[in-house]
């Protein structure tokens, strides 16, 4: 027990010391004075991951089509604004909005669970959403400027494409012929992580004054995403799934569908089309 007490005291003292080197510009901004709001929201997210499926177990899935259309296109606007502002002079403010957007993106998971798309809430999906919100609080608290703009600019630009794609997909099956480029989103995301590692490595090599501990942390974090996204890409696009035919239509062998790291799955739009057909026949869909 004494060891635990010392550990807690040392942690508290280290945090108090770290506040002395935090960026003074952001200390009074919303959500930035203390880590507890960010940690509390993250904990609520994890609780919902456990409680949400239990709540939906004996209920019909919500359609949420109109909600998804509004949400996805709103995220397009938000990420476009972030990418534009980060490229300008007001970097610290734009990075704060980027951090807030990571919290808003928890709704990706909420919508999956309310629609009973449980197999889309993969480890990569949860890992990405939960860690980004917490790590960017750290980034805004201590380094809301300098090279922090680089990753946020690239990621926000990709999110404009990603949420634009899923916003179009939410409009309905008639958009399928325009959405042939979905696998390229994953390729672009993987390129993003390699570019991020290269940029951080070059900064370390040239002696950039940006904190070295954050550069190394960024490299390690990007490596984990490269591994997880490569695994997703292989299962979603490269591996030939085993299937049998029944009534002239391919059926799966019972294995779960692989989920995209950010929010969606390879077959989501096809699943939605099939679900809509069933709901129209049975008349059991819930209202928006």
N, C-alpha and C positions, 0 to 999 in steps of 0.2 A: 504493500500500500504506500509506503514511503517513496518507492521508486516512481509510482504513478503520480504522486503529488509533485515530486521534483520535475517530472516530465511536463506536467500541466503548467507549472510555474515557469519553466524555461520557455515553453511555447508562448505563453502570454508575454513574457519579457521580450522574446524575439519579435513578436508582432508589434509591441509598443515601439521597439527600435526601428522596425521597418517603416512605421508611420512617419518617422522623422525624415525619411528619404523619399516619401511619396510625393507625387506632383500636387502642389498646393492649389493649382487652378481648379481641380475637380473635387476638392474635399467637401464642398457644400452643394454639389450637384445631386439631383435625385438618385437614390440607390447607392451613392458612392461614399457616404460617411462611415458606413459599417458594412461588413460582409454578410451580416445576418439576413437582410432581405433577400439577397441572392441565394444564400444557402437555404432559406426557408422555402423559396419558390422551387428550387431544385428538389428539395425533400418532398414537397407537395406533388411534384411531377412523378417522382418515384412511387409515392403512395398511390397515385392515380393509375400507374402501370399495374399495380397489384389489385386495387379495388375496382377499376374500370371493367376489366373482363368479367369479374364476378357479378357486377351490376347488370351487365349486358347478357349474361349467360342465358337467361330464360326470356329475353326480350327480342323483338324483331329489330333488325338493324335500321338505323336512321339513314335516309337518303342523303340529305345535306347538300344536294347539288347546287342550289343557289348560294348556300353559305360558302361552299368550296370555290365557286366562281368569284365571289366578292373577295374572299380571303387570298386566293392565289394572285389575282390581279392587284390587290392592295400591296402584297409583298413585292410585286414587280416594281410598283411605284416607289416603295420605301427603299429597296435595294438600289434602284436607279439613282435616287436622291443621295444615298450614302456614297455610291461610287463617284458621283459628280462632285460632291462636297469634299471628299477625301482628296480628290485631285486638285482642289483649290487650296486656299490658305487656311480655312477654318477646320483644320484637321482634328483637333481635340473634340470639338462638338460633334463632328461627323462620326468619329470613332465611338463616342458615347451612344449615338443612335445605332451604330452597328452592334454594340453590346446589347442594347434594348431589343434589337431585332432577333437576337439569339434566344431571348426569353419568349418573344412572340412565337417563335418557331416551335415551341412546345405544343402549340395547337395542332401541328402535323400529327402528333401521336394521339392527341385527344380525338381528332376526327377519325383516325383509323379505328380506334377502340369503339367509338359510337357507331361506326359503320360495320363493326364486327369483322374487320380485316386484321385479325389478331396475328396472322402469320407474317404480316408486313412490319410488325414491330420487332425487328431483328436486333441482335447484339450491336451491330454496326450503327443502326438507327439510334438506339438508346445511348450508346457511347458517344456518338457525335453530338446529340442534342444536350446531354447532361454536362459534358465536359466543356463545350464551347462557351456556354453561359457563364460558368464559374471562372474559366481561364481568362475570358475577356474582361471580367470584373477586375482581375489582377492586372491585366494589361492597361486598362484605363486608369486604375489607381496609381500605377507607378510609371508607366511610359505612354501617355496618351499623345504621342507625336513621334517624330523621327521615323524610323523604319516600320513602325506599327502600321503606317498607312498602306504599306505594300501588300500585305496579305489581305487586309480588309478590302482594298480596291479590287483585287483579282476575284476574291470570293463573292463580293457583292455583284460584280459584273456577271459572274456565272449564275448567281441566284436570279438575276433578271431573266436569263434564258430559261432556267429551270422552272421557276414559278410561272413564267409565261407559257411554257409547254404544258404544265399541269392545269393552268387556267383554261387553255384551249381544250385540253382533254375533258375537263369538267363540263364543257358545253354540250357534249353528247357524242354518240357514235358517228354522226355525220362528219366529225372532224378527223376521223382516223386516217383518211388518205393524206392529210397534211402533216401527220405526226410520225413520219418515217425516220426521223432523226433522233429518236430517244436514246439509242445506245451511245451516241456521240457525246451526250451530256456526261456520261460516266468517264469516257475517254478524256474529255476536257478537264474533269475534276482530278483525274490522276496526273495529268500534265501539270495542273496547278500545284500539286504537292511536290513534284520534282523541281519545278521552278522555284518554289519557296525554299527548298533545301539548298539549291544552288545559290540563291540570293543570300541566305544566311551564312553559308559557307564562305562566299566571297567577302562578306562583311567581316567575318572573323579573320580571314587571311589578310585583309588590307588594314586591319586595326581600327575599324569603325568604332566610335565612342559609344554606340548603342550597347546596353548591358550584355556582356558575354553570356551570363547565366540564362538570359531570355533567348538568345540565339541558339544555344545548345538545347534548351527546352523545346524550342520551336522545331528544330531538326528532329529530335526524338519523337515529338508528337506527329509530325508529318510522316515519318517512317511507319508509324502504326496505321495511319490512314492508307498509305500505299499498299500495305499488306492486306488490310480489310477490303479495300475497294478492288484490288486485284482478285481476291477470292470471290467477291460478288460478281465481277465481270466474267470470270471463268464459268461460274455456275449459271449465270443468266444468259450469256451469249455464246460461249465457246463449247461447253459440254453438251453433247447430244442427249436429250432426256430419253429415258426408256419409256415406251408407251405401247399400248396394245390398241387394237381397233375394235369398235363395237358399233354396229349400225353405220359403218362408213365414216365415223368420227373418231379422231384420236382422243384417248383418255389417259390421264396421268396414272402412275403406278402407286399413288398414295403419298409420295414424298411431298414435303411442304414447299411452297413457292419461295424462292429467294427474294429478299427485300432489298431495295435500294438504300444506300447509306443515308441519304437525306430524308426521303419521305415516301417514295413510291416503289412499286414493283414492276417487273417486266410485263406482267399480264394484267395490270390493274384496269386499264381501259376495257379490255376484253371481258374481265370479270364484271365490270359495271354494266356492260351491255347485256350480258347474260342475266345478271341480277334484275335489271330493269324489265326484261322480258318475263321473268318469273313473277315479278310483282304485278305486272299488268294482268297476267293470267289469274293470279290468286287473289288480287285486290287486297293484299295485306301490307302494303308499304305504309310507313308512318308519314304523317304530314311534316312539312318543313318546320 
